[in-house]
């Protein structure tokens, strides 16, 4: 991830190295990072944002639907080192990307969420899982499984322009860059 190897813990403040890394890697100032850290420590005194706590926080933003499955995917993407929790640096880096203004970075982050098995490509099953969870989080209960499957296949076929059965990062970015409606749909968790 580019971070130092040590995890942030409640027993220590952010080091100058951490602050320098985060100011360079995000759009946040030194003071904003310290403010974010203070809030993170209040919510996660041990320096670890657990999946349960993450779901509590994230579900507030989507009160009309069932966010648990989608939150699993977002959490997996935030926990970039796969250690089972999100530390402050992972949290702030992810927040910086998902709330930032660089559309290409948002698309890269969304791609990571869709690439469930982390093989660098999205297959139709991975896309189906994420889109199904999007329907759940948005509370879209009037769409049948058959209709969802047709929409997934349509989106997948549109993105897989070399017809190899996989969507690469380049294909994902290319199609989303030229289809803002599709980008908005596929990147709902990062806006």
N, C-alpha and C positions, 0 to 999 in steps of 0.2 A: 504494500500500500504506500510505501514511501515514508512511513512514520518511523520513529525510533522503535526499537524492539520492546521496550518496557511499556507495560500498561499503566494508564493513569490510575492512581488509587486515591482514596479519600485522605490517606495519611500525608500526602504531599501535594503541594501546590503545583501548578503548571511551571515547568522550568522555562528559562529564557529560550532554550532550544525548541521547546514545544511551541511557545508563542511565535518564535521566528518562523518555524515550519508552517504553522496555521495561518499566519498573516500572508505568507508567500503562496499558500495553497488555496486560500479562500479570499473573498472580497472584504473580510472583516478586519477592523482595526484591532490594535492591541487591547484597547478598552472594551470593545465589543466582545472579543474573545473571552476576556476576564468576566464580563457580565454573563455570557452564555455558560461559562464554567461554573459560576456561582449558582445559577439556576439548575444546571445539571447535577451539581453536588447536593442541592436541596432535594431533588427528586430521586437521586441515586447516591446516597451517602457513601456507599462502598465503591463508587466509581464504575459500577456495572449496571447498564440498562438491560434488564432481563426481558425475555420475550413477553412475559405476562404484563410487566409494567409498560412496555412498548405498546401492547395491544390496548391497554387502558387509555393511554394518551392518544394514540392514533385513531381509535374508534370515535372519539369526540368529534372528529372532523367529518365523519360519515354516519350520521345518526339515522338515516333512512333505510339503511341496508344492513347486511351481515358482513362485517369487515374481517372476521377471523382468518379466512383463507387468504385473502389479499394481504393482510398484515404479515402472515407467514412469509410471503414472497418478498415483501418490502424489508422485513427484518433480515432475511437471508442476504439480501443485497447490501444492507447497511453493515452487517457483521462480516466485513471483508476478509478477516483472517480466520473465520469459521471456528472461533473458540467458544461459541455458545453465548456470548454477550457482546454488547456494544459498549466500547469505552468512549471517553469524551472525544478523542481525536476522530474515531470512526464516525461518531455522531455529527460532529461539526463539519467534517468533510462532506458527508452525505447531505446534510442540511444546506451547505453551501452550494452543492451541485443542483439539488432539487428546487431550491428557491432562487437560484442565480438567473442571470439573463442570457447565458450562452446556450443557445438551442442545441448546438452540437454536443455539448457536455451532458445536457439533459437526455438527449437521445442515446448517448453511450451508456448512461446510467440505466435508462429504461431497457436497453438491450440486455444488460447484465441481469435484470430482473427476469426477463423472458428466457434467458439462457439458463434454465434451471440446473442442468447437469454440468454447466461450466465448460462445455467443449468448444466454445467459440462460435457456435451456430445455434439457430433456433429451428426445431422441427415442428411439424404441425401439432403434435401432442403437447409440446411445451406451450405453444401459443394458445392452444385450446384451454389449458389449465389456467393460464393467466387471464384470458378473456372471460372465462367462466367466473373467476373470482371477481373480476370487474363488474359483471352483471350482478353478482351477489352484493357487493359493497354499495352499488348504486341503487339497490332495491328494485331492480328490474325483474319483477316476478311474472310479467305477462309475456315473456319470450320463452318459447318452448326450447327444449334441448335440440330438436331438429333445426329450428331456426338459428340457434346459436352456432351449431355445427356448420351450417351453410355460410353464415357470416364469417366464421373463422377461416373456412376454406377459401372464401372470396378474398379475404385480407391476405392470407398466406400466399395464394396464387399471385396476387398483385405484387407482393414483396419478393417472391422467388423468381425474379425475372430471368435467371439463367436456367431455370427449371431442373435444378439438381436435387430438389426435395429438402433443401435446407436454406435458411435465410442467414446470410452473413451480416456482420456489422455494417459493411459498406452498403449492402442492399437495403438494410433497415434504415440507415441514415439517408440514403438516396431517395427512397420512396417517401419517407416522412418529411424530408425537406421540400419535396414538390407537392405534397398533399397535406396541408395544414389541418384539415378535419381529421384525417387518419392519425396524424401525429398527436393531436389533442386527445383522441380516444385512447391511443396506445400508451400515452404518457400521463394518464390521470393521476397516478401516484406521485408524480414528480412535479406537480404544479401546485 
